[in-house]
Amino acid sequence: MVATVVYRDNINAVYMTAIPVHHRCTKNIEIDIHFVREKVALCKVCVLHVPSKYQFMTKSLPIQLFEDFRSSLYIRNHDDSTEDG
């Protein structure tokens, strides 16, 4: 079975999933964090840090980066269509 990969831009959130230390700031999310820690311990979930600037689906992109990303998906402009008319 392959683990589900979760990418987070908050490095503290990534640390909290791997290190079972009680923090005051986790008081309100304690049930959630225990659930995620359990899944990480069972290798069903893998939480990785990805800086915000690389989380393309949640951030607006500079035009060049957008065009590079779009071309990697093989998406064509409407003007490039092979249709006649």
C-alpha positions in Angstrom: 0.0 0.0 0.0 1.3 3.4 -0.9 1.0 6.2 1.7 -1.1 9.3 1.0 1.3 12.3 0.7 0.2 15.6 2.2 2.1 18.7 1.4 2.2 21.5 4.0 3.8 24.9 3.8 3.8 25.2 7.6 6.9 23.5 8.9 5.6 23.4 12.5 2.5 21.5 11.3 4.8 18.9 9.7 6.9 18.6 12.9 3.8 18.1 15.0 2.7 15.1 12.9 6.0 13.3 13.4 6.9 14.3 17.0 4.5 13.3 19.7 5.0 16.2 22.0 2.1 18.1 23.6 2.1 21.8 22.8 -0.1 24.5 24.2 -1.0 25.5 20.7 -2.4 22.1 19.9 -5.1 22.2 22.6 -7.9 22.9 20.1 -6.7 20.5 17.5 -5.7 17.7 19.7 -8.1 15.0 18.3 -7.1 15.9 14.7 -3.4 15.8 15.4 -3.6 12.4 17.2 -5.5 11.0 14.2 -2.8 12.3 11.7 0.0 11.1 14.0 -1.5 7.6 14.1 -1.8 7.5 10.3 1.8 8.7 10.0 3.0 6.0 12.5 1.2 3.4 10.4 2.8 4.7 7.2 -0.6 5.4 5.7 0.1 9.2 5.5 3.3 11.0 4.8 3.4 14.7 5.6 6.1 16.7 3.8 7.1 20.3 3.9 6.8 22.3 0.7 7.5 26.0 0.7 4.5 28.2 -0.2 6.2 29.4 -3.4 6.1 25.9 -4.7 2.5 25.2 -3.9 1.2 26.2 -7.4 -2.4 25.2 -6.9 -3.0 27.6 -4.0 -1.0 30.6 -5.1 -1.1 33.0 -8.1 1.9 32.6 -10.3 4.1 34.9 -12.2 3.3 34.7 -16.0 6.5 32.8 -16.9 6.1 30.2 -14.2 2.4 29.8 -15.2 3.3 29.3 -18.8 6.0 26.7 -17.9 3.6 24.9 -15.7 0.8 25.0 -18.3 3.2 23.7 -21.0 4.2 20.8 -18.7 0.5 19.8 -18.7 0.3 19.9 -22.5 -2.5 22.4 -22.5 -2.8 24.4 -25.8 -4.1 27.9 -26.3 -7.5 28.1 -28.0 -5.8 29.8 -31.0 -3.5 26.8 -31.5 -6.5 24.6 -32.2 -6.4 22.4 -35.3 -10.1 23.0 -36.0 -11.0 24.8 -39.3 -13.0 28.0 -38.9 
